[in-house]
Structures are given as C-alpha cells and as structure tokens.
Amino acid sequence: MERTIETCSEQETEALGAQLGERLFAGAVVLLEGELGAGKTVFARGVGRGLGVETPIQSPTFTILNAHQGRLPYYHFDLYRLDAEEELYELGMDEYLDGEGVSLVEWAGRFAGFFSLAALQVRITGEEGACRQITFLADAEIYQKIIDDLSLGR
C-alpha cells in the first residue's frame, strides 16, 4: 500500500511525523529517504515528539546514531557518511532493528539489501521552501493500518 500526504510547512511536516510516532510500536522500523534539505530531520523530530522524546532531536550525520528515550527507545540513524554495508554490522545495527525500540533510518536506500525485514518506507520530495510530498509505502499490515490513520486535518 502506498499513500502520499502533502505538507506545506516545517510545522506540518513535523506534525505528520508526530502522528506517526504516536502510532509506532516496539520493533518498528522506518526507512526514510529524501534529498539533502528535503525535511528528513524535521520529520524525524516529529516522530520523536510523537514517541514522547523530550531531548533535542538533531541529524546524527556525524555520529551516525542518536539514541533518545520516550515511551520507547528511539534510535535515529543517518547512514549518509557510511561507505560499506559491513559498517552497519560494526555498528550493531541489526541488533537495534530487532530490539525493543523504534528505529528511524535516514539514507537507508544506500544499503537497501541490508533492510530485508518488514519496515515502513517514507520518501520526502519537494523543493526547499515549497510544499513537500511525503510518500509512505507499507507492505506489512501493521504499517498499512498506521498510514491509513494519518492526516493533516486541514
């Protein structure tokens, strides 16, 4: 199932992420794609807010992983600076994905073969300063139900 929702401000993008975060469960995996400046970190900040995270959420580009605590652990990965799939194993990423928290992975498409498990795929497109199209792709029924429930209410 695929669904696209348009957001026309940073606040709407974050609010949509928060709605998703409110619905996510232990072991949920969100694979997030989009060009530089597309709004991935804004969306990720919203997911954290929806999970009840109170610490600042910033892009983990230089650290690869930022871990936060909300109603569930929230693992925010950024794979932009990695070069090889072996580095994912060195990070222990497979253990995070099978864990008790929620994993959100920016630039997951760089290592698409690594992510063969059930996951919610999210792609953000649009020009900076313009409306964005946020497309959700769910194969698993549990993720299909979640994206059915999302709306901006405008």
N, C-alpha and C positions, 0 to 999 in steps of 0.2 A: 504494500500500500504506500502511496506517495501523496503527500499533501504540502502545498505551498501557502505560506501566510506572508503578507507584505507588512513591513514595519516602516514608518516614515520618520522616526526619530530615535536617538540613542535610548531615550526613556522607554519607547515601545519595544525596542529590541531587548532591553534588559527585563522588561515586564514579561515578555514572552518566555525568556529564559527562566524567570522565576516561576512561572506557571509550570514549566516542565520540571524544574527542581522539586516543586511541591509534590509531584506525582511519581518521582523516581524511587527506586527500592534498592535494598542491599544487593549488590552484584550487578547493578545496571551499568551499561557501558554506552557512552555517547561518543561517536566519532565525528568530529567537527572539521569541516573543510571551508575554505574561502581564501581569497587573495589577501595580501597584506592590506590592512586598513579596512577590511570588509565588515568588521564588527564582531569578530570571534571572541575577543576578550570581554567585550560588553555583554555578549550573550552568556559567556561562561560566568561572569559576575552575577548575572541574573539567576543562573542555575544555582550558584552558591547561596544566594539570598533565599531562594525557594527551599533550599535544604536547611536554612536557619544558621548559616555561617555568618559570624559577626566580625571576623578578621578581614582586613582588606584583601581583595582578590585582584591580582595583577598577572600579566602574562608571565609564565615561567620560562620565557625564551632562553635565558642564560643559565637557569638552574635545572631545566628540563621538567622538574616536578615541584609543585607546591601542594602541600597537604594541609587541609583545613578540617575543623571539626564542627559539625552541625548536628542535626538529628541523626545523621550517619556521617562516617568519614567521607571527605570529598577530596579526590585525587585529581588534580588539574595538571595534565601533561601538555608539553609543547615539544613536538618532535622536529621542529624546523632545522635545528642545528645538528641533528644526527645524520650520519652517513651510511650506516650499515645496520641491517636487522639484528646482527649479533649484539649491538649496543643495547637493544631492547631487553635482551636476556640478561645482560650485565646489570641493567637497572633493576632487574627482578620484576619487570612489568607484567609478566604472565601471572605472578602471584597477586599483584594488585587487582588485575582483571577478574580473578576468581575469588576475590576477598569479600569482606563484609561491607565495603563502602561503595560509593558511586565514582566511577572513573570517567572523566571527560578528557578526550584526547584531541588536541589541535594538530593539524597536519597529518592525520592518520593515513591519508591516501598515499603518502610517501612509502608506506610499508604495508600496503593493502593485504598482502599474503599472510602477514602476521595475525591479522584480525579476522579469523575464520569463525569466531563464536557469534552468537546472536548479539546484535548491537543495534542501537538506533543511529542511523546516519543522518547528519544535519549538514546542509550546504547553504552558505550565505553568499549571495551575489548582489551586486549593485554598486553604483559609483559612490565615492565618498561625498557626503553632503546631500545625497539623494535617498529615495526610498530603497529598501533592501527586500529581496525575496529570500525567505528562509524556507528551504525545502526539507521536509522530513521524509525519510524512507525507512519503513519498518517492515521486516519480514516476519518477525515473531509476533504472535497475537497480543502478548502483553504490551509491546510497544505500539501496536496498532491502536489499542484502546486508549493509550495515553495521548497519541496525537489526534485522535478523534475529539478529545475533550478540550484541546487548546483553542483559544480565541482571544482576539484583542478587545472585543466588546465595543467596537466603535461603530 
